[in-house]
Amino acid sequence: MYIDNIKKLHDELKQLIFVGGDIEAADSDGQGYDLDNLLSIINKWLNSSIWNMKSDEFRMQFGDWEDKDLSDVFWPYADTEIEMKDKLRKDYNKLIRIDYKLKEELKVK
């Protein structure tokens, strides 16, 4: 599925919060469709704590978001804390599924 269609992998990763920026950077370097590069991007974000809104990584990305108008802080991803948690959970779960499928295709354990 992904090994035979790197463009599909690239496009799905580009849609995920946080991961999309790395995909765009890889595109600008001419590495956007390099499987090894995409795998390293996936591993980077799977092992990140940024998916937790209380983590230091998340705070570095969005600043001190508590007690602020969240529609401005989380735009364009969400308007509320609940919507942002939902976005993070869905995107992280999708990243896990992509990683699982890739390992299955590559026969990696």
JOGI-V703902 format. One record per residue. N is the residue number from 0. PHI is phi in degrees with one decimal (none if undefined). OMEGA is omega in whole degrees, 0 to 359 (NA if undefined). Layout:
BEGIN
N|PHI|OMEGA  N|PHI|OMEGA
END
This chain:
BEGIN
0|none|181  1|-89.8|181  2|-64.6|179  3|-80.6|183  4|-139.6|182  5|-61.3|179  6|-61.2|178  7|-62.6|177  8|-59.8|180  9|-55.7|184  10|-67.0|178  11|-68.7|178  12|-67.3|182  13|-64.0|181  14|-80.4|184  15|-84.2|177  16|-58.5|181  17|72.9|183  18|-65.7|182  19|-55.7|179  20|-64.0|178  21|-68.8|178  22|-66.5|178  23|-63.5|177  24|-64.1|178  25|-64.6|177  26|-60.5|181  27|-67.9|177  28|-90.0|182  29|78.1|183  30|-110.5|187  31|-62.6|181  32|-114.4|177  33|-87.5|185  34|-59.0|180  35|-61.3|179  36|-65.8|179  37|-63.9|177  38|-64.2|179  39|-68.7|176  40|-65.1|179  41|-60.0|180  42|-61.9|179  43|-57.8|185  44|-79.1|175  45|-65.9|183  46|-95.8|181  47|-96.4|176  48|-92.1|183  49|-62.7|181  50|-74.2|177  51|-101.9|184  52|-64.9|180  53|-93.7|183  54|-76.6|177  55|-64.3|179  56|-61.9|179  57|-64.2|179  58|-64.8|177  59|-67.1|180  60|-74.9|187  61|-110.6|182  62|77.3|178  63|-79.2|190  64|-85.6|181  65|-68.0|181  66|65.5|176  67|-126.8|175  68|-72.9|189  69|-69.4|178  70|-64.6|176  71|-83.5|185  72|-70.1|186  73|-94.5|180  74|-60.5|6  75|-95.7|186  76|-85.2|185  77|-162.2|177  78|-109.0|183  79|-134.8|178  80|-62.8|180  81|-63.4|178  82|-64.0|180  83|-69.3|177  84|-59.8|179  85|-64.7|178  86|-61.4|180  87|-62.3|181  88|-62.6|181  89|-64.4|181  90|-67.9|179  91|-65.2|178  92|-63.1|177  93|-65.8|178  94|-62.1|177  95|-63.0|179  96|-64.6|178  97|-61.6|179  98|-60.4|180  99|-60.8|181  100|-63.7|178  101|-62.9|179  102|-63.0|177  103|-63.6|180  104|-66.9|181  105|-86.0|181  106|58.7|178  107|-103.0|179  108|-108.8|NA
END
